[in-house]
Amino acid sequence: MEWHYLENQFDNATVGSYRLMLTVTNDHYAKLLAQQADPDILILLNRTTPVHDLYLQRYSNWKSEQAFYKGATQTVDAMLDSLSATLARQWDTNIMVQYDKGTVEHTTLLPSGREPLQQGTKDERIAAVKTLGDSLGSYAPLAALKGTVDGFYTTIKAARDAQQAREQTSAQASTDLEAARKDIAVMMYRNLGSLMDKFGLTPDTIFNYFEVSLLQQHASKPPIEEEYSGTVEPLSTVNILQGMAANATIIITNTGTVPLTFCESTDANLACGVDGLTLAPGAVIEGKASDFSNPTSSFFNVTNTDPAIAGSYNMEVITPA
């Protein structure tokens, strides 16, 4: 029979939820920080800080890599949509101007019609574009079309390569974050043991260092989780959403390379000013919607003041069920 004290509840409760671990470690770290005047607690704080900071860093990197991968995937999908909806038809039509359907030439160029360009996996369809371009080289009257097809292949192949590279870096970021999650879970488990030793006669004091309800979320009705991400062009403002429950938790990550300012506003187009929350590239912050004066009806905007470089962000809104 398993003795539950030998189970790491910080690990068990956060398996599959990097977001929950972010909240748990932020809460524990803040409580250690508040009590650091106690020499025993300062020891725990000092050993926890690097592990906690690494988790935040890897969480931000994971969010950033997810955003890049999502963007790269959208680029490839948009090009394939264009191939299916427009380009395949246009290319077939251009071929038929010279070689009508049913001729040997048309059959040689498109032996299965437009289907290979419009159906199949991403890589199969991209390969079909290359095959068509190569075949067009044997027909001088279609030299201009060959240039168009070859150009499209070069562009979509580069986009696909970039997407697959981002897929690998995104997977590695997830692997790194999982290792950091386990490390901070072990650290908090160790801290729990130290606190049990320190407060053996007054165990209720340990509640001052952990938010137990967070660890029990898996046993209750899960919260409603919403996620928003996007880009902000230079010298522009984007409205992320309007209205949040006052008791919602918000997690904002600057996934780009320039500072961004976030704020509550009465207008979806109003730029955030100096009183807004400015996040440096790679920074992640967690708070409550109630930190803002009127979260239930206000617009929540993000502003990029850089004159040349676009920014990007990710915002999670977690509302108790």
Secondary structure, DSSP 8 states (H G I E B T S, - for coil): ---GGGS-HHHHHHTT-HHHHHHHHHHHHHHHHHTTTSHHHHHHHHHHHHHHHHHHHHHHHHHHHHHHHHHHHHHHHHHHHHIIIIIHHHHHHHHHHHS-TTSHHHHHH-TTTTHHHHSS-HHHHHHHHHHHHHHHTT-GGGHHHHHHHHHHHHHHHHHHHHHHHHHHHHHHHHHHHHHHHHHHHHHHHHHHHHHHHHTTT-GGGGGGG--HHHHTGGGS---EEEEEEEEE-TTEEEEEEE---TT-EEEEEE-SSS-EEEEEESSTT----TTSEEE-TT-EEEEEGGGSS-TTT-EEEEEE--SS--EEEEEEEEE--
